Amino acid sequence: MAVFLESFGRVFAALFPLINPPGMALLFLAMTRRASRAERTFLAGRVAFYAFLVVNTAYHVGTVILRFFDISLPVLRVAGGIVLASSGWRLLNESRSGSDAGLKVGGAGDWVRVAFYPLTMPVTTGPGTISVSIALGAILPRNMPVMLGALTASVLISGAIYFCYRYADRIESRLGRAGSEALSSLFAFILICIGVQILWNGFSELWGSLPEK
C-alpha cells in the first residue's frame, strides 16, 4: 500500500499542475464556443478519454515510440511548443478582434475530428505532459503496486478533465460573459507563454548537445 500511494502521489503531483484542468476549462470553452451544450459534453468525455490514453501510452511505451521514430525529447518539445504557442496566438487574436473565437467545423459530426487534435493534443496534454509521463515511466519501477498507483492517478486526472470541461459553461455563467472572455484571453496568453517556454527548453537542450569547436 505504501508503494502504491507513493507512486500515485508522484504521478498525480507531477501531471495535474501541468494539465491544469480547472485552468484550461475556460480555454476549452472558448475553443468550442460554436458547439452546443450536448456537443460540449460529448467533447469533454472524448478529451478526457484521449488524455488518459496519451498519458498512459507515454508512460508505458513512450521511450520505445520515440526511439523507433528516432525522435528525441528536445525535438518533441520544440515541435509541441510551436503548435501550442500558435494555438494560443490564434485564440488571443480572435478574442482581441471581437470575433467569435473558437474552432471552425463544418457540422455537428465534425466535432469528433477536433476532439484529439487540437483539443487533446496539444491543448490538454501537450509536449510537457508527454515528456514528464515518459520520464516517470523511465524512473519508476515496473511492478504491480507502482503501475496501479500511476493508473489510478491518470484516472483521477482524466475525471477532473471531464468534470471541469463539462461544466466550463457554468463557470462562465458565474463570471459573466465579459469576465469569462477576459479570463479566456488571459489563458490564451498563458498558453502562448507555455508554448514558448517548452520551445525554449527544447531548443536549449538541442543547443547544448551541439559539439564544441
N, C-alpha and C positions, 0 to 999 in steps of 0.2 A: 504493500500500500504506500509506503514512503517513497519508493522509486516511481510509482505511478503518479503521485502528487507532485513530485519534483519535476518530472518530465512535462506534466500538464502545465505547471506553473511557468516553466521556462518557455514553452512554445506559446502559451497564451500571452505572457508578458512581452514576448518579442514581436508577435504578429498583430495583436489587437491595436496597439498605437499606430502601427504602420497602415493598416487597413482603415482604421478610424471610422466605423460605420455611422456613429452619430454625426460626425463632421461632414461625411460625404453624402449624407441623405439629401440635403438641400441641393447639392450639385447634381445628384441623380434626378431630383425633381425638375431642376432647370433643363436637363438634357431630355427629359421625357414630358415636357410641357404639352406637347401635342397629343399625348396618349390619354385615353380615358382612365378612370379610376380602376376599372376591371383590368385593362391592359397593363396598368402600372403594377397592380397586384401580381399579375402573371409574370411581369418582368422581374419583380423583386424576388420571386421564387426561383426563376431561372438564373439570375445573377448569383443568388446565394448558393445554388447548386453548383454552378460553374466555378465559383470561388472555392468551394470545398474541393472540387476536382483539381483545380490549379495548385492549391496549397499541398494537397496530398501527393499529386504527381511530382511536384518539385521536391518534396520531402523524401520520397521513396526512390525515384528514378531520375531526378534532375541532373545529377552529375553524369549519369550514363548517356542521357539525351544530348547534353552539351558536348560530351566527348565524341559522340557519334557524328555530330554535325561539325565538329571542330570549332565550336564557339566558346570563347572564354567569357567569364563573368563580367570583366570590364566592357567587352563589346556589347553584351546584353544590356548593361546599364546605360551605355551611350545611346543605343538604338531606342530603348524604352524611355529614356529621358527626353529624347527628341519628340517622340509620339505624345508623351504625357504633356510636355510643355506646349505643343501645337494645339492639343485639345483644349487646354486651359485658355490659350490665347484666343481661340475662336469663340469660346463661350464668353470671355471677358469683352471682346469687341462687340458681339451681338447684344450683350446686356447694356453696354455704354451707348450703343447707337439706338437703343429703344426698340429694336426688332424682337420678335418672339424667339428668344434663344431656345435652342433645342435641336434634337436630331430630326432631320427631314426624311420621312419614309413615305412610300407610295400608298400604303394601305395598312389596315389593321394587322394583316398577317406578316407584314414586313418587320414588325417589332421583334419577331423571333430572330431575324437576321442580325439585329444590332445588340442582342442580349449578350453575346460573347464579346464581340468587338464593336464598339469600344467600351460598353458599359462594364463588362467584367475585366477585360484587359484592354487598355492599361489603367482605366479609371479606378476600379475597385482593388484588383490585385495586380499591381504594376511590377516593374522590374525589381523594386526594392523588396517587395513581399516575396517574389520568386527567389531572389538571391539569398535572403535570410532563411527561407524554407530549405533551400539546398544546403546552406551552411549548417542548419540544425540537423538535417538528415545525415550529414557527414560527421558531425561531432557526437551526437547521442548514440548510445549503444543500441544494437539491434536485438532487443529481447522483448518479450510479450508485454510486461508492465510498461516499459518505455513507449512502445508503439501504441498501446491503448491510451496512455496519457496524451500523446500527441494527437491521436484520433479524436479523443474527447474534446480537446482544446479547439480543434478545427471545426467540430460540430457546433460548439457553442458560439464560435465566431461567425459561422455561417448563419446560425439562428439570429444573431444580433444584426447581421446584414439584412436579413429578410424583414425583421421587425422594424428596423429604422427606415429602410427604403419603403416598406409597405405603408407606414404611417407618416411619411415625409410631408404629405399634404396637410395632415393635422398640425404639424409644426408650423407650416405656412399660415394656416388659419389663425393660430395663436399670435403669430408675429405680425400678421397683416401682409399684404402684397408688397408694399414698399419696403418693409423690414426684411422680408424674405429675399427680395431682389438685391437688396444691399448685401445681405449675407452671401447670396449666390455669387455676386461679383467678388466678394472677399475670398470665398473658397476657390473661385476660378483663378484669382491671382495667386493664392497659395498653391494651387495645382501647378501653375507655371513655375513657381519657386521650387517645388518639389522636383519637377522635371529637370530644371536647370541644375539643382543640387545632385541629382542622380547622374545627369550627363557629366557634370564636373568630376564627380567621384570616379566614374568610369574612365574619363579622359586622363585624370591624374594617374590612375593605375597603369593605363597604356603608356603614358609619357615616361613614367618611372621604369617601365620594362624595356625602354629603348637602350641599346648598348651604348656605353660611354666611349667617346673617341679618345 
